[in-house]
Amino acid sequence: MAETGNPGWTRTTRLLHWGVALAIAVEVPAGLIMSWTYAAKDAGGKANHILASQIHHTIGLLLIAVVL
């Protein structure tokens, strides 16, 4: 039975939904890389840690702002 009067998701809702999904898909690997390179001694490892940390924290704060 088909529902009537239900317009479905708007373009904005879809954009927010898939934007949050994409952000989470980037957030998790960035967090894993950040934790794997935590004790890095070489300059390249530290640079990877800092970059992953910045990505992880920035996206995390953006996600909190969007969800709230």
CORZIZI-V991633 format. One record per helix or strand of 2 or more residues. SS is the DSSP state (hx for helix, st for strand). FROM is the first residue (numbers start at 1). LEN is the number of residues. If there is no record, write none. Layout:
ss=[SS | SS]
from=[FROM | FROM]
len=[LEN | LEN]
This chain:
ss=[hx | hx]
from=[11 | 43]
len=[26 | 25]
